[in-house]
Amino acid sequence: MKTLLCCSLLLLALSCKKAPSDIVDPEHDTVLAEYPNWYTLKAPVDKEIQGVWGDWDKTLLITTGFAIFRSTDKGKHWQQVYQQSNGMFGIVQNQDTLFTMTGLINQTPKDYYQQILIHADNYSLDDGQTWQRYTKRNPLLDEPRSGQPIDKRLLINPVTTSTGTTYRINRVFVDPTATTGHFETPGVITLDGRRVDLPLLHQLNSLYLDSKQRLYMAGTDAVCGRGGKTGEPFSFCNSKQGRGVVYISKYPLP
């Protein structure tokens, strides 16, 4: 009986061991929590961050594609508040209601690349704590018709500040003469060519401006193996699947 009990305890102990993590230990993370001009927050799972919404000083929501996480302490702790089988590219606020957006349009009007959120499918009335299916129709959230003005809340690339400066994700092609193919995203760039580069190289997915006009850049983990540019295999620095990172500017952008 004692032998059986010991074996049972051993099996229980082995079963409780955590599986090897796909994310490195925080002490060895190459993405710092803070830089001179930026705060960072990191996804609680090994998935890249598609979109971000909220306020660094209050409530933040991120979508990792199929799940939404919520934090009220600047990303130190996250609570998963929703999950579904189809992807979510971002979150949009209209008055006191939040909406998850499952569609993304890539447009190039007059050679100007932009990405627009469409198709609202869930809504929240309590700052993202709980979500319900959205079955009504709101013209704001419909797919824009040709020539129709686009509500700036639906734009995740580029974004325009209250002073009129437009920032877009800077796509730098590996071949300087190319306009298609492999590219990197070192940061953002303004319409007049002013660059704002991040401390590390990431694959950026979207941009967001909060009510204080601070810029949020959402994307993947830092990139270490750059693939086609150096001949080495592509890889992320701190994760296997690209654990998401968001950079938040400490000050309003001009």
C-alpha positions as CSV (number, residue, x, y, z in Angstrom):
1,M,0.0,0.0,0.0
2,K,2.9,2.4,0.9
3,T,4.6,1.5,-2.4
4,L,1.4,2.3,-4.3
5,L,0.9,5.6,-2.5
6,C,4.5,6.6,-3.3
7,C,4.1,5.8,-7.0
8,S,0.9,7.8,-7.1
9,L,2.5,10.8,-5.6
10,L,5.5,10.5,-8.0
11,L,3.1,10.4,-11.0
12,L,1.2,13.4,-9.6
13,A,4.4,15.4,-9.2
14,L,5.5,14.6,-12.7
15,S,2.1,15.5,-14.2
16,C,2.3,18.9,-12.4
17,K,5.5,19.9,-14.1
18,K,5.1,22.7,-16.5
19,A,5.8,22.0,-20.2
20,P,8.8,23.9,-21.6
21,S,7.7,27.5,-22.3
22,D,7.8,28.9,-25.8
23,I,8.7,32.3,-24.3
24,V,12.0,33.0,-22.7
25,D,12.4,33.8,-19.0
26,P,11.7,37.5,-18.4
27,E,15.2,38.1,-17.0
28,H,16.6,37.2,-20.4
29,D,14.1,39.0,-22.5
30,T,15.7,41.3,-25.1
31,V,12.7,43.6,-25.2
32,L,13.0,45.9,-22.2
33,A,10.0,47.1,-20.2
34,E,10.9,50.8,-20.9
35,Y,13.1,52.8,-23.2
36,P,13.9,56.6,-23.1
37,N,10.9,57.4,-25.4
38,W,8.8,54.2,-25.1
39,Y,7.0,51.9,-22.7
40,T,6.4,48.3,-23.8
41,L,3.8,45.7,-23.0
42,K,4.0,42.0,-24.0
43,A,1.3,39.4,-24.8
44,P,0.7,36.8,-22.1
45,V,0.7,34.1,-24.7
46,D,3.1,33.2,-27.6
47,K,1.0,34.9,-30.2
48,E,1.6,38.2,-32.1
49,I,-0.6,41.2,-31.2
50,Q,-2.9,42.2,-34.0
51,G,-4.5,45.3,-32.4
52,V,-4.5,47.4,-29.3
53,W,-7.1,49.7,-27.8
54,G,-7.3,51.8,-24.6
55,D,-5.1,54.0,-22.5
56,W,-1.8,53.2,-20.9
57,D,-2.8,54.9,-17.7
58,K,-6.2,53.1,-17.4
59,T,-7.5,50.0,-19.3
60,L,-5.8,48.3,-22.2
61,L,-7.1,45.6,-24.5
62,I,-5.1,43.6,-27.0
63,T,-6.2,41.0,-29.5
64,T,-3.9,38.1,-30.4
65,G,-6.1,37.1,-33.3
66,F,-8.5,34.7,-31.7
67,A,-8.5,36.0,-28.1
68,I,-8.8,39.3,-26.3
69,F,-6.9,40.1,-23.2
70,R,-7.5,43.0,-20.7
71,S,-5.1,44.7,-18.3
72,T,-5.6,47.6,-15.8
73,D,-2.0,47.7,-14.6
74,K,-0.1,48.6,-17.7
75,G,0.3,45.1,-18.9
76,K,1.8,43.6,-15.8
77,H,-1.2,41.2,-15.5
78,W,-3.6,40.1,-18.2
79,Q,-7.1,38.5,-18.1
80,Q,-8.5,36.7,-21.1
81,V,-11.9,38.2,-21.6
82,Y,-13.0,36.6,-24.9
83,Q,-12.1,33.9,-27.4
84,Q,-13.6,32.8,-30.7
85,S,-12.8,30.7,-33.7
86,N,-12.5,33.5,-36.3
87,G,-9.8,36.1,-36.2
88,M,-10.1,39.6,-34.7
89,F,-7.8,42.3,-36.2
90,G,-8.7,45.2,-33.8
91,I,-11.1,46.9,-31.5
92,V,-13.1,50.1,-32.2
93,Q,-14.9,52.4,-29.9
94,N,-18.2,54.2,-30.8
95,Q,-19.5,56.3,-27.9
96,D,-19.7,54.0,-24.9
97,T,-19.5,50.7,-26.9
98,L,-16.5,48.7,-28.0
99,F,-16.6,46.4,-31.0
100,T,-14.3,43.6,-32.2
101,M,-13.5,43.8,-35.9
102,T,-13.0,40.6,-37.9
103,G,-12.2,42.0,-41.3
104,L,-9.3,44.0,-42.7
105,I,-9.1,45.8,-46.0
106,N,-5.8,46.6,-47.7
107,Q,-6.1,49.5,-50.1
108,T,-3.8,51.5,-52.2
109,P,-5.7,54.6,-53.4
110,K,-3.5,56.8,-55.5
111,D,-0.5,54.7,-54.5
112,Y,-1.1,55.4,-50.8
113,Y,-1.2,52.1,-48.8
114,Q,-3.8,51.9,-45.9
115,Q,-5.4,49.3,-43.8
116,I,-9.0,49.5,-42.6
117,L,-10.9,47.5,-40.0
118,I,-14.4,46.2,-41.1
119,H,-17.1,43.7,-39.9
120,A,-18.0,44.2,-36.2
121,D,-19.1,40.9,-34.6
122,N,-18.9,41.4,-30.8
123,Y,-19.6,44.3,-28.5
124,S,-18.9,45.3,-24.9
125,L,-20.6,47.9,-22.7
126,D,-18.4,47.5,-19.7
127,D,-14.9,48.6,-20.9
128,G,-14.1,45.2,-22.4
129,Q,-14.8,43.0,-19.4
130,T,-17.6,41.0,-21.1
131,W,-18.6,40.6,-24.7
132,Q,-21.8,39.7,-26.6
133,R,-22.5,38.9,-30.3
134,Y,-23.3,41.9,-32.4
135,T,-26.2,41.2,-34.8
136,K,-27.4,44.8,-35.6
137,R,-26.1,47.2,-38.2
138,N,-24.1,50.3,-37.7
139,P,-23.2,52.4,-40.8
140,L,-20.0,53.4,-39.1
141,L,-18.8,49.8,-39.0
142,D,-19.8,48.9,-42.5
143,E,-17.3,48.3,-45.3
144,P,-16.6,51.7,-46.8
145,R,-17.9,52.3,-50.3
146,S,-15.7,53.5,-53.1
147,G,-15.0,57.3,-52.6
148,Q,-16.7,57.3,-49.2
149,P,-14.7,59.1,-46.4
150,I,-13.3,56.6,-43.9
151,D,-13.8,57.1,-40.2
152,K,-10.3,57.5,-38.7
153,R,-11.2,55.1,-35.9
154,L,-11.2,52.3,-38.5
155,L,-7.8,53.0,-39.8
156,I,-5.0,51.0,-38.2
157,N,-2.3,52.1,-40.7
158,P,-1.8,55.0,-41.2
159,V,-3.1,57.1,-38.2
160,T,-3.3,60.9,-38.0
161,T,-2.8,63.0,-34.9
162,S,-5.0,65.8,-33.8
163,T,-2.4,68.2,-35.2
164,G,-2.7,66.6,-38.7
165,T,0.6,64.6,-38.8
166,T,0.1,61.2,-40.4
167,Y,2.2,58.2,-39.3
168,R,2.3,54.9,-41.2
169,I,4.2,51.7,-40.7
170,N,7.5,52.0,-42.5
171,R,7.9,49.1,-44.9
172,V,11.6,48.8,-45.9
173,F,12.1,46.3,-48.7
174,V,15.2,44.1,-48.4
175,D,15.9,44.9,-52.1
176,P,16.1,48.7,-52.1
177,T,14.9,48.7,-55.7
178,A,11.8,46.5,-55.0
179,T,8.2,47.5,-54.4
180,T,7.0,44.0,-53.6
181,G,8.5,41.0,-51.8
182,H,10.3,40.7,-48.4
183,F,10.3,43.8,-46.3
184,E,11.0,44.8,-42.7
185,T,9.2,47.3,-40.4
186,P,11.7,49.2,-38.3
187,G,9.1,51.8,-37.1
188,V,6.9,54.5,-38.6
189,I,7.3,57.2,-41.1
190,T,5.5,60.5,-41.8
191,L,4.2,61.7,-45.1
192,D,7.1,64.1,-45.4
193,G,9.6,61.3,-44.8
194,R,10.5,61.7,-41.1
195,R,11.3,58.3,-39.6
196,V,10.7,57.2,-36.1
197,D,12.5,53.9,-35.5
198,L,12.0,51.5,-32.7
199,P,15.0,50.3,-30.5
200,L,14.6,46.8,-31.9
201,L,13.3,45.3,-35.2
202,H,9.7,43.9,-35.0
203,Q,7.1,42.9,-37.5
204,L,4.5,45.6,-37.0
205,N,0.8,44.9,-37.6
206,S,-1.1,48.0,-36.6
207,L,-1.1,51.5,-35.1
208,Y,-3.3,53.3,-32.6
209,L,-3.6,56.7,-31.0
210,D,-5.1,57.2,-27.6
211,S,-7.0,60.3,-26.4
212,K,-3.7,61.8,-25.2
213,Q,-2.3,61.4,-28.8
214,R,0.3,58.8,-27.7
215,L,1.2,56.3,-30.4
216,Y,0.9,52.6,-29.9
217,M,2.7,50.2,-32.3
218,A,1.5,46.6,-32.1
219,G,3.3,43.6,-33.6
220,T,5.5,40.6,-32.9
221,D,8.4,39.8,-30.7
222,A,11.8,41.3,-31.7
223,V,13.3,39.7,-34.7
224,C,16.8,38.1,-34.4
225,G,17.1,35.8,-37.5
226,R,16.3,38.1,-40.4
227,G,15.9,35.5,-43.0
228,G,16.4,36.6,-46.6
229,K,18.5,39.7,-45.7
230,T,21.4,37.8,-44.1
231,G,20.9,34.2,-45.3
232,E,20.2,33.0,-41.7
233,P,16.9,31.3,-40.8
234,F,14.1,33.7,-39.7
235,S,13.6,33.6,-36.0
236,F,12.3,35.6,-33.1
237,C,14.5,36.6,-30.2
238,N,12.4,35.6,-27.2
239,S,9.7,33.2,-28.5
240,K,8.9,30.6,-31.1
241,Q,5.6,32.0,-32.5
242,G,6.4,35.8,-32.2
243,R,5.0,36.6,-28.7
244,G,3.4,40.0,-29.3
245,V,4.8,43.4,-28.2
246,V,3.3,46.9,-28.2
247,Y,5.4,50.1,-28.0
248,I,3.7,53.1,-26.4
249,S,5.1,56.6,-26.9
250,K,5.7,58.3,-23.5
251,Y,4.7,61.6,-24.9
252,P,2.1,62.8,-27.4
253,L,3.5,62.8,-31.0
254,P,3.4,66.1,-32.9
